[in-house]
Amino acid sequence: MGSLAGIVGYRGYSGAELVRILQRHSLITPVLLEHRDASSPAAHLRSVPCTPEAVRGEGISIVFLATPPDVSMELAPALLRAGTRVIDLSGAFRLRTPAAYTRWYKEPHTQPDLLAEAAYGLPEFCRERIPAARLVANPGCYPTAANLAIRPLLEAGAVDRDAGIVCDAKSGVSGSGRKPSLKTSFCEVTENFSAYSVLHHRHVPEVLMMSGLEEREFSFTAQLLPVDRGILETIYFRTKRATSAEELLAIYARRYTGETFIRLHAAGQAPDLHAVARTNYCDIGVTVDTDTRRAVVVSAIDNLVKGAAGQAVQNMNLLLGYPESEGLL
């Protein structure tokens, strides 16, 4: 049977994606954890109450919280005391200080000790810390695509930081969650395209935290695409010197040697959403004008997989000592 993994919030888009992935994982059996709503789950999956006693009694090794931040902060402490490990898919534990959380999420943080303890779960950059963690903060979808594209170039000193970086990010509607709202209803979204949270998007501090950029150096705009899933980010910057697309791709190739879920396109070619849909891949393409030092990097992921559930399973595999790609290929 393998290890048991509990899923809280399995009725949401990210939680349902977790169920889908874990059902094909050869070393995990998913268990649905009922929190607040005791309605009948899918008949072919077992459910138990989301209580520390039930989690301990069932021998559940790990719990995924596909819940809003306030619910994650409510549930995580008791689950950790029950001896299970927790991967949180919300923004509850991603930032490093309560002050940063309050600034960007407009709410006080009720578990500052856990905020300080949580390991940030972007495996390509944080793999060393994740296996020993009790609590992993799964990254946001936008920061995942942005940091995988930006950080290697910053590490290599290839970006003219004085010229700034602009990230134009587009997401499918599932990124807004399953709870009904006017802005994500069919009539509002179809044949439409809109920007939101301009200059104040709560995912910005994750990009700054992982990339090392200052806020003044990074401009980010999130936009809602009339599609169900996927994130495509077009990132504009100037190179430090006259540099070709091939040279920037060589930086990525060196940094991502052995990384299963990073795919690089040929120079001058850009990825699209179809190529990454329902996969855990991040596809990256680079175009450069050497005369003006203008560069464009396009980064594409599935917001529900590499941007949420797939990356959470990647983190689970690291926590439990399983092959990192198990269940994801």
C-alpha positions as CSV (number, residue, x, y, z in Angstrom):
1,M,0.0,0.0,0.0
2,G,2.9,2.4,0.7
3,S,2.6,5.5,2.8
4,L,-0.7,7.3,3.4
5,A,-1.0,11.0,2.4
6,G,-3.9,13.0,3.6
7,I,-5.5,15.8,1.5
8,V,-7.4,18.6,3.1
9,G,-9.3,20.8,0.6
10,Y,-9.6,18.1,-2.0
11,R,-12.7,19.7,-3.5
12,G,-10.8,22.7,-4.8
13,Y,-8.9,22.8,-8.0
14,S,-5.4,22.2,-6.5
15,G,-6.7,19.6,-4.1
16,A,-8.5,17.7,-6.9
17,E,-5.2,17.8,-8.9
18,L,-3.4,16.3,-5.9
19,V,-5.9,13.5,-5.9
20,R,-5.4,12.9,-9.6
21,I,-1.6,12.8,-9.2
22,L,-1.4,10.7,-6.0
23,Q,-3.8,8.0,-7.5
24,R,-1.0,7.2,-10.0
25,H,1.8,7.4,-7.4
26,S,3.2,3.9,-6.9
27,L,4.3,4.5,-3.2
28,I,1.4,6.6,-1.9
29,T,-2.2,5.9,-1.0
30,P,-4.3,9.2,-0.8
31,V,-6.8,9.7,2.0
32,L,-9.3,12.5,2.0
33,L,-9.4,14.5,5.2
34,E,-12.8,16.0,6.0
35,H,-12.6,19.5,7.4
36,R,-15.9,21.4,8.3
37,D,-17.8,19.9,5.3
38,A,-18.8,16.3,6.0
39,S,-20.5,15.7,2.6
40,S,-19.8,12.5,0.9
41,P,-16.5,12.4,-1.1
42,A,-15.8,10.4,-4.2
43,A,-17.0,6.8,-3.6
44,H,-13.7,5.2,-4.6
45,L,-11.6,7.1,-2.1
46,R,-11.5,6.7,1.7
47,S,-12.1,9.7,3.9
48,V,-11.5,10.3,7.6
49,P,-12.0,13.3,9.9
50,C,-9.3,16.0,9.7
51,T,-8.3,15.6,13.4
52,P,-4.9,15.0,15.0
53,E,-6.3,11.8,16.5
54,A,-7.5,10.4,13.2
55,V,-4.3,11.4,11.4
56,R,-2.2,9.7,14.1
57,G,-4.5,6.6,14.3
58,E,-4.4,6.1,10.5
59,G,-0.7,6.4,10.4
60,I,-0.8,9.2,7.8
61,S,2.8,10.2,7.0
62,I,2.1,13.5,5.4
63,V,-0.8,16.0,5.0
64,F,-1.4,18.4,2.1
65,L,-3.3,21.5,3.0
66,A,-5.0,22.8,-0.1
67,T,-6.8,25.4,1.9
68,P,-6.9,29.2,2.3
69,P,-4.1,30.7,4.4
70,D,-6.3,31.2,7.5
71,V,-7.4,27.6,7.5
72,S,-3.8,26.4,7.0
73,M,-2.7,28.4,10.0
74,E,-5.5,26.9,12.0
75,L,-4.8,23.3,11.1
76,A,-1.0,23.1,10.7
77,P,0.0,23.3,14.4
78,A,-2.1,20.4,15.6
79,L,-1.2,18.2,12.6
80,L,2.5,18.8,13.3
81,R,2.0,17.9,17.0
82,A,0.3,14.7,15.8
83,G,3.6,13.7,14.3
84,T,2.8,14.1,10.6
85,R,4.6,16.4,8.2
86,V,2.7,19.1,6.4
87,I,2.9,20.6,2.9
88,D,0.9,23.8,2.7
89,L,-0.3,25.0,-0.7
90,S,-1.5,28.3,0.5
91,G,0.5,31.5,1.1
92,A,0.4,31.0,4.9
93,F,4.0,30.0,5.5
94,R,5.9,31.3,2.4
95,L,7.2,34.6,3.7
96,R,9.8,35.0,6.4
97,T,8.3,37.5,8.8
98,P,4.9,38.3,10.2
99,A,5.4,41.9,9.1
100,A,5.9,40.8,5.5
101,Y,2.9,38.6,5.6
102,T,0.7,41.3,7.0
103,R,1.9,43.8,4.4
104,W,1.1,41.6,1.4
105,Y,-1.8,39.5,2.7
106,K,-3.5,42.3,4.6
107,E,-4.1,40.0,7.6
108,P,-2.1,39.3,10.8
109,H,-0.1,36.0,10.9
110,T,-1.3,33.8,13.8
111,Q,1.6,31.3,13.8
112,P,4.9,33.3,13.6
113,D,6.9,30.4,15.0
114,L,5.8,28.1,12.1
115,L,6.4,30.9,9.7
116,A,10.1,31.0,10.8
117,E,10.3,27.2,10.7
118,A,8.8,26.5,7.3
119,A,11.0,25.4,4.4
120,Y,10.3,27.1,1.1
121,G,9.5,24.3,-1.3
122,L,11.0,25.3,-4.7
123,P,13.1,22.1,-5.2
124,E,15.3,23.4,-7.9
125,F,16.8,25.9,-5.4
126,C,15.8,24.6,-2.0
127,R,16.4,20.9,-2.3
128,E,18.9,20.7,0.5
129,R,16.6,22.0,3.2
130,I,13.4,20.2,2.2
131,P,14.0,16.6,3.3
132,A,14.5,17.4,7.0
133,A,11.6,19.8,7.2
134,R,8.4,19.2,9.2
135,L,6.5,22.0,7.3
136,V,7.0,22.9,3.6
137,A,5.5,26.0,2.1
138,N,4.7,25.2,-1.4
139,P,5.5,28.2,-3.7
140,G,3.0,30.3,-5.5
141,C,2.3,29.6,-9.1
142,Y,3.5,33.0,-10.4
143,P,6.7,33.0,-8.4
144,T,7.6,29.5,-9.5
145,A,7.6,30.5,-13.2
146,A,9.3,33.7,-12.4
147,N,12.1,32.5,-10.2
148,L,12.9,29.5,-12.4
149,A,13.4,32.0,-15.2
150,I,15.1,34.9,-13.4
151,R,17.3,33.5,-10.7
152,P,19.9,31.6,-12.8
153,L,20.6,34.8,-14.8
154,L,20.9,36.9,-11.7
155,E,23.3,34.3,-10.1
156,A,25.4,34.5,-13.3
157,G,25.5,38.3,-13.3
158,A,23.9,38.4,-16.8
159,V,21.2,41.0,-16.0
160,D,21.6,44.8,-15.9
161,R,19.7,45.3,-12.6
162,D,19.8,49.1,-12.9
163,A,17.5,48.8,-16.0
164,G,15.0,46.7,-14.0
165,I,13.0,43.6,-14.8
166,V,9.4,43.6,-16.0
167,C,7.4,40.4,-15.6
168,D,4.1,40.3,-17.6
169,A,2.3,37.3,-16.2
170,K,-0.9,35.6,-17.5
171,S,-2.8,32.9,-15.8
172,G,-5.8,30.6,-16.4
173,V,-8.9,31.1,-14.4
174,S,-8.3,28.1,-12.1
175,G,-5.6,30.1,-10.4
176,S,-8.4,32.1,-8.7
177,G,-9.7,29.0,-7.0
178,R,-13.0,27.1,-7.2
179,K,-15.1,29.4,-5.0
180,P,-17.6,31.2,-7.2
181,S,-17.1,34.9,-7.8
182,L,-18.3,37.5,-10.3
183,K,-14.8,38.2,-11.7
184,T,-14.2,34.5,-12.6
185,S,-17.7,33.8,-13.9
186,F,-18.1,32.7,-17.5
187,C,-19.6,35.9,-18.8
188,E,-16.9,38.0,-17.2
189,V,-14.0,35.9,-18.4
190,T,-14.9,34.6,-21.8
191,E,-13.6,36.8,-24.7
192,N,-11.9,39.0,-22.1
193,F,-8.4,39.7,-20.8
194,S,-7.8,41.8,-17.6
195,A,-5.0,42.8,-15.3
196,Y,-5.4,42.7,-11.5
197,S,-3.6,43.5,-8.3
198,V,-1.3,45.9,-10.2
199,L,1.8,46.7,-8.2
200,H,0.3,44.9,-5.1
201,H,0.1,41.3,-6.0
202,R,0.8,39.1,-3.0
203,H,3.2,36.8,-5.0
204,V,5.7,39.6,-5.5
205,P,7.6,39.1,-2.2
206,E,8.2,35.5,-3.1
207,V,10.0,36.5,-6.3
208,L,12.1,39.1,-4.4
209,M,12.8,36.6,-1.6
210,M,14.1,33.9,-3.9
211,S,15.8,36.0,-6.6
212,G,17.5,38.6,-4.3
213,L,15.9,41.4,-6.3
214,E,14.9,44.7,-4.6
215,E,11.3,45.7,-5.0
216,R,12.4,48.8,-7.0
217,E,14.1,46.5,-9.5
218,F,11.0,44.3,-10.3
219,S,7.7,45.2,-11.9
220,F,5.1,42.5,-12.0
221,T,1.6,42.5,-13.4
222,A,-0.8,39.6,-13.2
223,Q,-3.4,39.1,-15.9
224,L,-6.4,36.8,-16.2
225,L,-6.6,34.7,-19.4
226,P,-9.9,33.2,-20.6
227,V,-8.5,29.6,-20.3
228,D,-8.9,27.0,-17.6
229,R,-5.3,26.5,-16.7
230,G,-1.7,27.5,-17.3
231,I,0.7,30.4,-16.6
232,L,2.8,32.1,-19.3
233,E,5.2,34.9,-18.1
234,T,7.0,37.2,-20.5
235,I,10.0,38.7,-18.7
236,Y,11.8,41.7,-20.1
237,F,15.2,43.0,-19.1
238,R,18.6,44.2,-20.5
239,T,21.7,42.1,-20.4
240,K,24.8,43.3,-18.6
241,R,26.8,43.2,-21.8
242,A,26.2,42.2,-25.4
243,T,25.1,38.6,-25.0
244,S,23.4,36.2,-27.3
245,A,20.4,34.0,-26.6
246,E,22.7,31.0,-26.9
247,E,24.9,32.3,-24.0
248,L,21.9,32.8,-21.8
249,L,20.6,29.4,-22.6
250,A,24.1,28.0,-21.6
251,I,23.6,29.6,-18.2
252,Y,20.3,27.8,-17.8
253,A,21.8,24.5,-19.1
254,R,24.6,24.6,-16.5
255,R,22.3,25.6,-13.6
256,Y,19.6,23.1,-14.5
257,T,21.8,20.1,-15.3
258,G,20.0,17.0,-14.0
259,E,16.7,18.9,-13.3
260,T,14.0,16.7,-14.7
261,F,11.3,19.3,-14.8
262,I,13.1,22.1,-16.6
263,R,12.9,22.2,-20.4
264,L,14.8,24.7,-22.5
265,H,13.7,25.8,-26.0
266,A,16.1,26.6,-28.8
267,A,17.3,30.2,-29.1
268,G,14.6,32.5,-30.3
269,Q,11.8,30.1,-29.6
270,A,9.2,30.6,-27.0
271,P,7.1,28.0,-25.1
272,D,3.3,28.0,-25.0
273,L,0.6,26.7,-22.6
274,H,-0.3,23.6,-24.6
275,A,3.2,22.1,-24.1
276,V,3.0,22.3,-20.3
277,A,-0.7,21.6,-19.7
278,R,-1.2,18.8,-17.1
279,T,2.6,18.4,-16.6
280,N,5.1,19.3,-13.9
281,Y,7.4,20.9,-16.4
282,C,8.6,24.5,-16.6
283,D,9.5,25.4,-20.2
284,I,11.8,28.4,-20.8
285,G,12.6,30.2,-24.1
286,V,15.1,33.1,-24.7
287,T,15.3,35.8,-27.3
288,V,18.0,38.5,-27.4
289,D,18.7,41.6,-29.4
290,T,22.5,41.9,-29.0
291,D,22.7,45.4,-30.5
292,T,20.4,46.9,-27.8
293,R,21.0,44.3,-25.1
294,R,17.2,43.7,-24.8
295,A,16.3,40.3,-23.8
296,V,13.0,38.4,-23.4
297,V,12.5,35.2,-21.5
298,V,9.2,33.3,-21.7
299,S,8.5,30.9,-18.9
300,A,5.4,28.6,-19.0
301,I,4.0,26.2,-16.4
302,D,0.7,24.6,-15.6
303,N,-0.5,26.6,-12.6
304,L,-2.3,23.5,-11.0
305,V,0.7,21.2,-11.5
306,K,4.2,22.7,-11.3
307,G,2.4,25.8,-9.9
308,A,0.6,23.8,-7.1
309,A,-0.1,20.1,-6.8
310,G,2.7,18.7,-8.9
311,Q,5.3,20.7,-7.1
312,A,3.7,19.7,-3.8
313,V,4.2,16.0,-4.8
314,Q,7.8,16.8,-5.8
315,N,8.3,18.1,-2.3
316,M,6.6,15.1,-0.8
317,N,8.9,12.8,-2.6
318,L,11.9,14.7,-1.2
319,L,10.4,14.6,2.3
320,L,9.8,10.8,2.2
321,G,12.9,9.8,0.4
322,Y,11.1,8.7,-2.8
323,P,12.4,9.4,-6.4
324,E,11.7,13.0,-7.0
325,S,9.8,12.4,-10.2
326,E,7.6,9.6,-8.9
327,G,4.0,10.1,-9.9
328,L,4.8,13.1,-12.0
329,L,6.0,11.5,-15.3
